[in-house]
């Protein structure tokens, strides 16, 4: 999880550096036309700069969730240490889904090959090796999707009331922080909205508030996954080293 935490910090620092730039430009606006050297920055250009924050924040959300999920499957495959029966019921189900390819449309022969390979692993008691949870969620991560994948893996988030209320309270257009970020990211990515329209009626302080709410929530998600992995909660209780299973 250390690598996941480091990635989160790096991406967050990039957003904060960008917001510092916007803050400096905002101060110039209040005293006249903002400039970079001899070039004046137009209101249209400012809106485009503002709207880019939504893309950066969504990038932070998606990479954080994906890396947390990857960290779980990596821990389960650590040095071939664990057998499928050692995994918790939730994670065993996810492992089965991937190994048996139950979530993929396959022809009869391919389906049979997948089942034979899967049965062979169980019969010969082969350890869990490198695999990857099919987390889905591409382009659609918000607090509900994050809670759904966490529950699927058996990871209890225990988000504080403050952080939970923060991302759920209406921030703009009747949407909470993460839902708003997801909405604007998808609108921009799929051409449903121009960057200038997205950045309209926005100011730097609002964007900083959005960043703070997002970072607080994600920090608690990261902590929950850290505990889940460090305390071997992805294993059945009797096989957790902390409980004397090893």
N, C-alpha and C positions, 0 to 999 in steps of 0.2 A: 504493500500500500504506500510505501514511501515515495515510489516513482509517481503514483497517482496524485499524491498530495503535492509533489513538486510541480507536476504539470498544471494542476489547478492554480497554484500560486503564480506560476509564470504567465498563464493566460489572463489571470485577474490583474496582474501588474501591467500587462499590455493595455488592458481596457482603462485602467486608472491613468496610465500615461497619456492615452488618447483623450480622456476626459480633462486632464490638466491642460492639454492643448486647446480644447474647446473652451475651457474656462478663461484662458488667456485671450482668446479671440472675443469672448463675450465681454470681457472688460474693455477691450478696444471699441466694441460696438457702442458702449455706453458713453464713450468720449469722442465718438466720431466713426468714420469708416475704417473697419479693420483692414490691415495691410500685412502682407508678407513681402518685405523689401519695398519695392516701388509698386507692387501689384495690389490693387484693391480687391478685397474679397466681397463678392456680391451676396445679397440675401439668398439667392437661389443656391449658391455654393455652400452657404452655411447650413441650409436645410439638408442638403445632400450629406454633409459631414455629420449632422445630428443623426440622420436616419441610419448611418452605418453602425451606430452603437448597438442597435437591435441585432444586427448580424453578429457582432462580436459577442454579445451576451448569449445568444443562442449557441454559438460555437462553444462557449464556456460550459453551458448546460449539457450539451450533447457529449463533449469529450469527457466530462466528469462522470456522467452516467455510464457511458460505454466502458471507460477504464475501470470503474468500480465492478461492473459485471465481469469484465475480463479477469480482474484480480481474483474473483471467486473461483472461476474455472481453473485458473493457474494454480491456486492453492490446493484445489482438489486433486490436481495432477502432479503435485510436488514430488519429484524424484520417484514416481511410481510407488509411492508410499501407501496409498489407500486403495482398497478394493471397492467395487460398486456397492457392496452391502454395508460398507462403512459410512457411506454418505447419508445425510438426512433424507427423509422421504421426499421433501421438496426438491432437493438437488438431484437425488437419484432419478426423479421423474424428468428433470431437465436433461440429465445425461442420457437417459433412455431415449428421449425425443430426438437427440442428436445422433446417437449411435445407431438407432433403428430407423432413423430418417422418417419418423412417423408424420412429420409436418411437411414433407415434400411429396409432390405428385410424382409417382414412379410407375413404370410399366411392370408387368407381372414378374419378369426375370430380374429386373433391378431390385424390386421389392423382396424377392426371395434371397438374392445375394446379401442384401442388408440384414435380413432376419438370420441367415446362416452365420454371418460374421458376428452379429450380436449374440446369438446363442453360444457361439464358440467362446466368446469372452467370458460368459457366465459359467459355462461348464468347466473350463480350464482355470477358472478363478484368476483371470488376468487382472492386473492392477489398472486403475484409471490412468490413462496417458493423455497427452495433449488433446484438448477439445475446446470448443467455443460455444458458449450459450447463445442460442438464437434469441437475442433480446428484442428484435423488432424496434418499433418506435422512431425509425428514421424520419426526421423532419417533424415529429409530433411530440417531442418531450415536453411535458409540463408536470406539475406536482402529482396529478392523478396517474399519469403514465409511469412516473418514477416510483410511486407507491405500489403500483401494480407489479412491476418487475421485481421490486424488493420482496413483495409478498410471495411471488412465484419462487424465489430463491430461498425463502424462509428467513430473510433478514428483517428483523424488527427495527423500524426506523427510529421510533421514539422522538419525533420532532417536537421541540418545545412549542408551547402555545404561542409565544411571541413570534417565532419564525413561521409557524403555520398560518397564523392570522396575517402576517406580513405579506406572504405571497398570495393569499386568497382574497384579501380585501380589494375592492374595486379600485384600480389604479387609473384606468382610462378606458373609455368606451365600454364600461360595464365589465371589464376583464381584470383579473388579478395579474400580478407581475409576470409570472411564467407563461400564463396563457396569452398575455399581450405580446411578450417577446416572441413566442411561437407564431402568433398570428401575423405579426409584421415580417418576421423572417420568411414565412411561407408566401406572403403576398409579394414580397420583393423577389424571392427566388423564382417564383412562377409567373412574374410579370403582371400580377393583379393590381399592383400599385406602383407609382413612380417613386423614386427616392425623394423627390421634392415634396410630394404629397405626404409621404411618411414622416418627413421631418418638419411638417407644418405644425404650428401651435405647440412647439416643444422648446424647452429651455434646458440649459446645462444642469441646473439644480434638480430638475425632474429626472433627468437621466442618471444623475448620481444617486438619487434615492432608489431608482430602479435597480441600479448596480448593487447597492447596499442590501436591499431585500433579497436579491438573487444570491449574493455571496453568503449571506447568513444562512439561508436555507440549505444551500449546497454544502456549506461547512458541516452542518449537522448530518446531512446524508453521508458525507465522507467519514465522519466519526462513527456513524452506525455501521458502515461497512468495515471500518478498521477493527471495531470490536468483534464483529461477526467472524472475521478472518483470524484475528489474533487469538481469540478464545475458542477457535475450532468449532464454532457453532454450525458449520456446514456439515459436520459429522454427527452420527448418532451419539447420544450422551456417553455410552459405555466405551466409545473409541476415542474420545477427546483426551489428548495427553494431559491436560490440566486436571482431568478427573481421574487420572491414574490408569488410563487405558493403554499407555505405552510405557 
